[in-house]
Structure formats: C-alpha cells, structure tokens
Amino acid sequence: MKIGIILVNYKDYAQRFLADCLQSIRSLDSAIPVDLFIVDNASSLETEQYLKAKAPEARLILNQHNDGFAKGNNDALRVMIEEAYDYAVLLNMDAQLTPQAITEMLKVAESNQEIAAVQARLMLAQDHGKINSLGNMTHFLGFGYCQAYGDADRLNYQISADIAYPSGACVMLKIKALESVGLFDEKLWMYNEDQDLGWRFWLQGWRCAIALQAVAYHHYEFSRSISKYYWLERNRLIVAWKNYATLSLILFFPALVIMEIALLIFSLRSGWFLKKVQAILYFFNPLNWPYLIKARREVQKKRQRRDYEILHLFSGAIAYQEIDNFLLKRIANPVFTLYFQLMRRVIIWFKQ
C-alpha cells in the first residue's frame, strides 16, 4: 500500500510551522511507510533551499505563482495518481499529527469500500481540550462551517461517523475515489474546495467520514482579511450551483435572495460590502458562464444519488464559531431551519 502526505507552502508559512509539523510526521507510528510531498506556491530560491534543508525526505513541487490551495494539492495528487498511490493525506502545515493518526484514519477508510474521505479529529493546538472540527457542515444556502466546535467533553468516542464534508486541514483521500469523481475545482482557488469535493463524493456514491480516534492539533485562526470574504461568498454560491439538482435550486432560491439582501446589509456595516458586491457580479459576467455551465453539467452527469438522499447531512442553521449574533441565533436560524425542513420534505416527496 502506498500513502503520501501533502503539505502546501506559501512564502514564510514553512518557516513558521514546518518544524513542528515535520516532527509529528517523523514520529508517526505506522506499519506502512508514508511518503512526503511539499508543494511550494510562489516558490523562490530562498523557500526552495529552506524546504530542501529542513525536509530532505520530501519530494518538492515548485510553482512559480501562488496557485492556491486547490491547484497546489492537485499538483501532488496528479503525481500520486500517476504513480498508483492508494491514499493521499492532505495536511495543513500548521497542524501536527499524533502518532496513531494515519493508522486510525486508514482503519476507517478501509472499513467500508464506499468511504472516499476520512477526516481526523481536529483539536486546537493552542488548547488541546478544545475541538476545532469533528467534520464540517454544509448549510443549505452554501455556507460551510466546522461541526461540534467546543470542549472535548462533547465527544462521542465512537470509531467513526458520516460527515457532510471533511476539512482540508487533515483528511485522508482515497485515490480510487478521486480518479472517479475528479480532483479539487481549481477555479475555487481557496475556500470551499473541500466542501465541493465532499459534496461531489456524496453525489457520486461515495461517503465522507470522521475518524474520532485519529487526532491532529491545528493552529486554527479565523482570518479577518477583507479579501477573504470575496472568495467565501463567491465560492459558496458556485458550489451550490454546481451540485444541487434543479428542483433544489428552485425551492431554495427565495431563501437565497433573502439571505443575499441580509448579507449586503451586514457587509455594509462590517466593512466588506465591495467584496460582497464583487462576488455577486461574478455571476453576471458572461465570461464566467462557460465555466459555470460546464462545471454544473459535469457534476450532474456523474451523479448517482439524488438530493433527498443526502440532505440529512445539511443544516438550516448557521453555526460559525466566530460569530455570536443575537439576530442570527434567535431569528434567522429558526426561520431558515423551518424553511429548509419544509423544502426538504418537498424534495423527499418528489424523490429529487
């Protein structure tokens, strides 16, 4: 069996986090040898020399430009596919694996032939008693967020459970499934690419799971960069457009319009209004329509499950751990949850 770990570097990221990450990889307690790939985005002579010195065992893939998370990982995944690897482990450089992490993820991946992706239990590196993610949740309007964030005493110590999609911070992917479904959508560049891949796995007959006994500690920080909101808002809409069946798009559209109006108001008050407008205008640019049409057509052509079979994995409530808003919790979430449950019943009734 062949397993590879992929790390993606950008500028000084390796200088900040690589040493601890490497130490955890070198300390893995696995009977199966694990190869290491490092993708260096916007590579320079300085970063190349640094990576070679710190990780001589790694195979380096040097990209002239910052090609983003999606293409960076895809570059290494293509090599793994060509060389007949069985599994790829995507690992953020700001995360550290515990010695049994690979073994436990592999145990879950091998337990069922339908499992395509297995996420490790992500705990906060800053506080090992705090959960970062037990898998990610998809809101029916396209938002993605960490599931079960909080204290470790919330854990249910079962072996595994189905999740809507895995976090790209630490996930084992089955190469056979990637060959069937396809790699990350590079148009997304960063954010929501793991959500999109997980959604496509489910639609095409695979499953995503969490391995609760596999642990990784993650230096998670929610970036407040304004530019981030363009990618988050644009990409969540792209992912929903690509993956929903036509009936779902129609039924969820009224709620989407209300949410977009609310987000425009919220963004105006929060300082990222122009980014929100840019994200909306992306869909009105005819130059983007060929990609949007092709991307949706490809997903729908390959689908083996209908929406009603996977919507139990979705949510009507937004539960970002970084947001504590009274209107969201007391008004928006209850209303949208009720709407989602009603529309889900319609979709189930039509078996769409």
SVG drawing of the C-alpha trace seen along z (x, -y; Angstrom):
<svg xmlns="http://www.w3.org/2000/svg" viewBox="-44 -50 64 53">
<polyline fill="none" stroke="black" stroke-width="0.4" points="0.0,0.0 1.2,-3.5 0.3,-6.5 1.5,-10.1 1.2,-13.2 0.8,-16.6 1.9,-19.9 1.4,-23.2 3.7,-26.1 3.3,-29.8 6.2,-32.2 7.1,-32.1 4.5,-29.6 7.1,-26.8 9.4,-28.9 6.6,-29.4 5.1,-25.9 7.1,-23.3 9.4,-22.2 6.6,-21.0 4.6,-19.5 7.6,-17.6 8.4,-16.3 4.9,-14.9 5.2,-13.2 8.5,-11.7 7.1,-10.4 4.2,-8.5 3.5,-5.0 2.5,-3.4 3.4,0.0 3.1,-1.5 5.8,-3.8 4.4,-7.3 5.9,-9.5 6.0,-13.3 5.2,-15.8 5.7,-19.5 4.1,-21.9 5.8,-25.4 3.5,-28.1 5.1,-31.3 8.4,-29.4 11.6,-31.3 15.3,-30.2 15.1,-31.0 12.0,-28.9 13.3,-26.0 16.6,-25.9 14.8,-26.2 12.5,-23.3 15.3,-21.1 17.3,-21.7 14.5,-21.2 12.7,-18.3 15.3,-16.4 13.0,-13.4 10.2,-15.4 9.5,-15.5 9.2,-19.1 6.8,-20.5 7.8,-24.1 5.1,-26.5 6.2,-29.9 2.9,-31.5 0.6,-31.3 -1.8,-28.8 -3.9,-28.4 -4.9,-25.5 -6.9,-23.7 -4.2,-23.5 -1.4,-23.2 -2.8,-19.9 -3.9,-18.8 -0.3,-19.1 0.7,-16.5 -2.4,-14.4 -1.8,-14.0 1.7,-12.6 0.1,-10.2 -2.5,-9.0 0.2,-8.5 2.3,-6.5 -0.6,-4.4 -0.8,-5.6 -3.7,-4.2 -4.2,-7.2 -3.3,-10.8 -3.3,-12.7 -3.8,-16.5 -2.3,-18.2 -2.1,-21.9 1.4,-22.8 0.1,-24.5 -1.1,-21.1 0.6,-18.3 -0.4,-14.6 -0.5,-12.3 1.5,-9.1 -1.6,-6.9 -3.4,-9.4 -2.6,-7.8 -3.3,-4.3 -6.7,-5.4 -7.7,-7.2 -6.7,-4.2 -8.7,-1.9 -11.8,-3.9 -11.1,-4.3 -10.6,-0.5 -13.7,0.4 -16.1,-0.4 -15.4,-0.5 -17.7,-3.5 -15.7,-5.7 -13.7,-8.2 -12.6,-10.7 -11.7,-10.4 -11.0,-13.5 -9.0,-13.3 -10.5,-14.8 -9.1,-18.3 -8.2,-19.8 -6.8,-23.3 -3.1,-23.3 -3.5,-26.3 -5.7,-24.3 -5.7,-20.6 -9.0,-20.3 -10.9,-22.3 -12.3,-20.8 -11.6,-22.6 -13.6,-20.3 -15.4,-17.0 -16.1,-17.3 -17.7,-20.1 -21.3,-21.0 -23.0,-22.5 -25.8,-25.0 -28.4,-24.6 -27.5,-28.1 -23.9,-27.0 -22.2,-28.1 -19.7,-25.7 -18.5,-25.6 -16.8,-23.4 -19.1,-20.9 -19.1,-20.5 -16.7,-23.2 -16.1,-23.5 -15.0,-21.5 -13.7,-17.9 -16.3,-16.7 -18.8,-16.9 -17.1,-14.0 -18.8,-10.7 -16.0,-8.2 -17.3,-6.0 -14.9,-5.0 -16.4,-7.0 -19.5,-8.8 -20.6,-10.2 -20.0,-13.9 -21.1,-16.3 -17.5,-17.1 -14.1,-16.9 -11.8,-19.7 -8.8,-20.0 -6.6,-20.7 -6.2,-16.9 -8.0,-14.5 -7.2,-11.1 -8.5,-10.8 -8.9,-7.5 -7.1,-7.8 -9.6,-5.4 -12.4,-7.8 -10.5,-10.8 -10.0,-9.1 -13.8,-8.6 -15.0,-11.9 -12.2,-14.3 -9.8,-16.5 -10.3,-19.9 -12.0,-22.5 -9.1,-24.9 -11.5,-27.8 -12.3,-28.0 -8.6,-28.8 -9.1,-28.8 -12.1,-28.2 -15.0,-25.8 -12.9,-23.5 -13.1,-20.8 -16.8,-21.4 -17.2,-21.0 -15.2,-17.8 -17.1,-16.3 -20.4,-17.1 -19.3,-15.5 -18.2,-12.4 -21.7,-12.0 -23.5,-12.7 -21.4,-10.1 -22.0,-7.2 -19.1,-7.7 -19.1,-8.7 -17.2,-11.1 -16.4,-10.2 -14.7,-11.3 -12.2,-9.1 -12.6,-10.2 -9.6,-8.2 -7.3,-9.9 -6.2,-13.2 -4.4,-16.3 -3.7,-19.5 -4.4,-22.6 -3.2,-26.2 -6.5,-27.5 -7.1,-31.2 -10.0,-32.9 -8.5,-35.4 -10.2,-38.8 -8.7,-39.8 -11.4,-41.6 -10.3,-39.9 -11.3,-36.5 -15.0,-37.4 -14.9,-37.6 -13.8,-34.0 -16.1,-32.7 -19.2,-34.4 -18.4,-33.7 -17.3,-30.1 -20.3,-29.0 -22.6,-30.1 -20.6,-28.3 -20.6,-25.1 -24.3,-25.2 -24.9,-26.0 -22.8,-23.1 -24.1,-20.4 -27.8,-20.9 -30.4,-19.3 -32.7,-21.7 -35.6,-21.3 -33.5,-22.1 -32.1,-25.3 -35.7,-26.4 -37.0,-25.7 -34.1,-27.2 -33.9,-30.3 -36.4,-32.5 -34.4,-31.9 -31.2,-32.6 -32.5,-36.0 -33.4,-37.0 -30.0,-35.8 -28.2,-37.8 -30.1,-41.0 -29.3,-40.4 -25.6,-39.8 -25.4,-43.0 -26.7,-45.0 -24.4,-43.1 -21.4,-43.6 -22.1,-47.3 -22.0,-47.6 -18.9,-45.3 -16.7,-46.8 -16.7,-44.2 -19.6,-45.5 -17.5,-45.9 -16.2,-42.3 -19.8,-41.1 -20.8,-43.1 -17.8,-41.7 -18.9,-38.2 -22.4,-38.7 -21.2,-40.4 -19.1,-37.4 -22.2,-35.5 -23.4,-38.4 -20.1,-38.4 -20.7,-36.4 -17.0,-35.4 -17.7,-33.2 -20.8,-31.5 -18.9,-28.8 -17.2,-27.6 -20.3,-27.7 -22.3,-25.8 -19.6,-23.2 -18.9,-22.6 -22.6,-22.1 -23.1,-19.8 -20.2,-17.6 -21.4,-17.1 -25.0,-16.4 -23.9,-13.9 -21.9,-11.9 -24.5,-12.0 -25.6,-8.6 -27.5,-9.9 -30.4,-12.4 -30.5,-15.3 -33.1,-13.8 -30.7,-11.0 -28.0,-13.4 -29.9,-16.4 -30.0,-14.9 -26.3,-15.8 -27.1,-19.5 -28.3,-22.2 -30.8,-25.1 -28.8,-26.9 -25.5,-28.8 -23.2,-28.0 -19.9,-29.7 -17.9,-29.6 -16.5,-33.1 -20.0,-34.7 -22.1,-35.4 -25.1,-37.4 -28.4,-37.6 -30.4,-38.2 -28.7,-35.2 -29.4,-32.9 -32.9,-34.0 -34.4,-35.0 -32.5,-34.0 -31.5,-30.4 -35.0,-29.3 -36.7,-30.8 -34.2,-29.3 -34.2,-26.0 -38.0,-25.8 -37.8,-26.8 -35.1,-24.2 -37.1,-21.4 -40.3,-22.2 -38.4,-22.3 -36.6,-19.2 -39.9,-17.4 -41.0,-18.6 -37.7,-17.3 -38.2,-13.9 -41.8,-13.7 -40.6,-14.2 -37.6,-11.9 -35.3,-14.5"/>
</svg>
